[in-house]
């Protein structure tokens, strides 16, 4: 990746500032590794509260486990996860993931933690409906491997900081961070959470820069 401008601040410094200002964020929500996987699928293209309601609907029916969902068809799952939006599509993706987990890891998410992270990512990308962001969320948050998760918030924040242009490929942006940060799952976990919090509170589509912990070092690229 080549840049037209000099970076005003490094990824490490950004994280230190966010951590100092906001403290650890404690993300991703989920009582079990399986719940994290399901949440990563249900949150696709929707806000977290919508996915959370779908998770609780599954939980209330004792379905928030591999054993609970094993053998259920997408048609049976869909009405239960209606609150997640595009629920028919997500039901098919969830059923495909459950089938994959059973075939490849005996229904145990813990088995994914023993897999090579890049091989696990490759396998997940072969599951219908699981793209790079969803796969990396599962690899990082459920399996505990250090892969940096990239989302729209990441592109928004770091293009305004002048570190990326914002139109790079997912893999290019991921490499940008992984080449500049220690390969530590707990760091990547909290860093992603810090970015999400910053984008929701300060670095919005229409930014509220006053009070932002990065205000004095941010060149505000692309901000009118």
C-alpha positions as CSV (number, residue, x, y, z in Angstrom):
1,X,0.0,0.0,0.0
2,X,1.4,3.4,-1.0
3,X,0.3,6.7,0.5
4,X,0.2,10.2,-0.8
5,X,0.7,11.7,2.6
6,X,2.8,11.2,5.7
7,X,1.0,9.6,8.6
8,X,0.6,12.0,11.5
9,X,0.3,9.2,14.1
10,X,1.0,5.4,14.2
11,X,-1.5,2.6,14.8
12,X,0.3,1.8,18.2
13,X,-0.1,5.4,19.3
14,X,-3.7,5.5,18.3
15,X,-4.4,2.5,20.4
16,X,-2.6,3.8,23.4
17,X,-4.6,7.0,23.3
18,X,-7.9,5.3,22.9
19,X,-7.1,2.9,25.8
20,X,-5.9,5.7,28.0
21,X,-9.1,7.7,27.3
22,X,-11.7,5.0,27.4
23,X,-10.2,2.0,29.2
24,X,-10.6,-1.7,28.0
25,X,-13.8,-2.2,26.0
26,X,-14.5,-5.8,26.7
27,X,-15.8,-6.9,23.3
28,X,-17.1,-9.3,21.8
29,X,-20.4,-9.9,23.7
30,X,-21.1,-13.6,24.2
31,X,-21.2,-16.2,27.0
32,X,-19.8,-19.0,24.9
33,X,-17.5,-19.3,21.8
34,X,-20.5,-20.8,19.9
35,X,-22.6,-17.7,20.7
36,X,-19.8,-15.5,19.4
37,X,-19.9,-17.4,16.1
38,X,-23.7,-17.1,15.8
39,X,-23.5,-13.4,16.7
40,X,-20.9,-12.8,14.0
41,X,-23.3,-14.1,11.4
42,X,-26.5,-12.4,12.8
43,X,-24.8,-9.0,13.0
44,X,-24.0,-8.9,9.3
45,X,-25.5,-5.7,7.8
46,X,-27.5,-4.8,10.9
47,X,-27.0,-3.0,14.2
48,X,-25.9,-5.1,17.2
49,X,-29.1,-4.7,19.2
50,X,-31.0,-6.4,16.4
51,X,-28.6,-9.4,16.4
52,X,-28.7,-9.4,20.2
53,X,-32.5,-9.8,20.2
54,X,-32.2,-12.8,17.8
55,X,-29.5,-14.4,20.0
56,X,-31.8,-14.1,23.0
57,X,-34.7,-15.6,21.0
58,X,-32.5,-18.6,20.3
59,X,-31.4,-18.8,23.9
60,X,-35.0,-18.7,25.2
61,X,-35.7,-21.8,23.1
62,X,-32.5,-23.6,24.3
63,X,-31.1,-23.4,20.7
64,X,-28.0,-21.3,21.3
65,X,-25.6,-24.3,21.0
66,X,-24.4,-26.6,18.4
67,X,-26.6,-29.4,19.9
68,X,-29.6,-27.1,19.8
69,X,-29.3,-26.0,16.2
70,X,-27.9,-29.3,14.8
71,X,-30.3,-30.7,12.3
72,X,-32.6,-27.6,12.1
73,X,-33.4,-26.4,8.6
74,X,-33.0,-22.8,7.6
75,X,-36.8,-22.6,7.3
76,X,-37.1,-23.6,11.0
77,X,-34.4,-21.1,12.1
78,X,-35.6,-18.1,10.1
79,X,-38.7,-17.0,12.1
80,X,-36.7,-17.2,15.3
81,X,-34.1,-14.8,14.2
82,X,-36.5,-12.4,12.4
83,X,-35.2,-9.4,14.4
84,X,-31.7,-9.7,12.8
85,X,-32.9,-8.5,9.4
86,X,-32.6,-10.5,6.1
87,X,-33.5,-13.4,8.4
88,X,-34.1,-16.0,5.6
89,X,-30.6,-15.3,4.3
90,X,-29.0,-15.4,7.7
91,X,-30.8,-18.6,8.6
92,X,-29.3,-20.3,5.6
93,X,-25.8,-19.0,6.6
94,X,-26.3,-20.1,10.2
95,X,-27.4,-23.6,9.1
96,X,-24.4,-23.8,6.8
97,X,-22.0,-22.8,9.6
98,X,-23.5,-25.4,12.0
99,X,-23.1,-28.1,9.3
100,X,-19.5,-27.0,8.8
101,X,-18.8,-27.0,12.5
102,X,-20.2,-30.5,12.8
103,X,-18.4,-32.0,9.8
104,X,-15.0,-30.3,10.4
105,X,-14.7,-30.0,14.2
106,X,-17.3,-32.4,15.6
107,X,-19.5,-29.5,16.7
108,X,-16.9,-28.1,19.0
109,X,-15.7,-24.5,18.5
110,X,-12.8,-25.3,20.8
111,X,-11.4,-27.5,18.0
112,X,-11.0,-24.3,15.9
113,X,-8.6,-22.9,18.5
114,X,-6.1,-25.7,17.7
115,X,-6.2,-25.0,14.0
116,X,-3.7,-22.9,12.1
117,X,-5.4,-19.4,12.0
118,X,-5.0,-18.9,8.2
119,X,-6.2,-22.4,7.5
120,X,-9.2,-21.8,9.7
121,X,-9.9,-18.6,7.9
122,X,-9.7,-20.4,4.5
123,X,-12.1,-23.0,5.7
124,X,-14.6,-20.4,7.0
125,X,-14.5,-18.5,3.8
126,X,-15.7,-21.7,2.1
127,X,-18.9,-21.6,4.2
128,X,-21.7,-20.0,2.1
129,X,-22.4,-16.5,3.3
130,X,-19.3,-16.1,5.5
131,X,-17.0,-13.3,4.1
132,X,-13.7,-12.0,5.4
133,X,-15.0,-9.8,8.2
134,X,-17.3,-12.5,9.6
135,X,-14.6,-15.2,9.2
136,X,-12.0,-13.0,11.0
137,X,-14.5,-12.2,13.8
138,X,-14.9,-15.9,14.4
139,X,-11.1,-16.6,14.1
140,X,-10.3,-13.8,16.6
141,X,-13.2,-13.7,19.1
142,X,-14.3,-17.3,19.1
143,X,-11.0,-19.2,18.3
144,X,-8.7,-16.7,20.0
145,X,-6.3,-16.4,17.0
146,X,-4.6,-13.0,16.3
147,X,-6.2,-11.8,13.0
148,X,-7.1,-8.2,12.8
149,X,-10.8,-7.5,12.0
150,X,-11.5,-4.8,9.5
151,X,-14.9,-3.1,9.1
152,X,-16.5,0.1,7.8
153,X,-15.6,1.9,11.0
154,X,-11.9,1.0,10.6
155,X,-11.9,2.5,7.1
156,X,-13.7,5.6,8.2
157,X,-11.5,6.3,11.2
158,X,-8.1,5.5,9.6
159,X,-8.8,7.3,6.3
160,X,-9.6,10.4,8.3
161,X,-6.4,9.9,10.2
162,X,-4.5,9.7,6.9
163,X,-3.2,6.2,7.4
164,X,-5.2,4.6,4.6
165,X,-7.1,5.9,1.6
166,X,-10.2,3.9,2.5
167,X,-10.7,2.1,-0.8
168,X,-8.1,-0.6,-0.4
169,X,-9.0,-4.2,-0.3
170,X,-10.0,-5.8,3.0
171,X,-6.7,-7.9,3.0
172,X,-4.6,-4.8,2.3
173,X,-6.1,-2.9,5.2
174,X,-5.7,-6.0,7.4
175,X,-2.0,-6.3,6.5
176,X,-1.5,-2.6,7.2
177,X,-2.4,-3.2,10.9
178,X,-0.9,-6.7,11.3
179,X,2.5,-5.5,10.0
180,X,2.6,-2.6,12.5
181,X,1.2,-4.2,15.6
182,X,2.3,-7.2,17.8
183,X,0.5,-10.3,16.8
184,X,-1.5,-10.5,20.0
185,X,-5.2,-11.7,20.1
186,X,-6.1,-9.7,23.2
187,X,-4.7,-6.5,21.6
188,X,-6.6,-7.1,18.3
189,X,-9.7,-7.9,20.3
190,X,-9.7,-4.6,22.2
191,X,-8.4,-2.5,19.4
192,X,-11.4,-3.4,17.2
193,X,-13.7,-2.6,20.1
194,X,-11.9,0.7,20.6
195,X,-12.5,1.6,16.9
196,X,-16.1,0.7,17.1
197,X,-16.6,2.8,20.2
198,X,-14.8,5.8,18.7
199,X,-16.8,5.6,15.4
200,X,-20.1,5.4,17.2
201,X,-19.4,8.2,19.7
202,X,-17.1,10.6,18.0
203,X,-15.9,9.7,14.5
204,X,-19.5,9.4,13.1
205,X,-20.5,9.9,9.5
206,X,-20.8,13.5,10.6
207,X,-17.9,13.6,13.1
208,X,-18.1,15.1,16.5
209,X,-14.5,16.0,17.0
210,X,-14.7,17.9,20.2
211,X,-13.7,15.6,23.0
212,X,-12.3,13.0,20.7
213,X,-9.0,11.6,22.1
214,X,-7.5,11.8,18.6
215,X,-8.6,15.3,17.8
216,X,-5.3,17.0,18.1
217,X,-3.4,14.5,15.9
218,X,-6.1,13.8,13.3
219,X,-5.7,15.6,9.9
220,X,-9.4,15.0,9.2
221,X,-8.8,13.8,5.7
222,X,-12.1,13.9,3.7
223,X,-14.0,15.8,6.4
224,X,-15.7,18.9,5.1
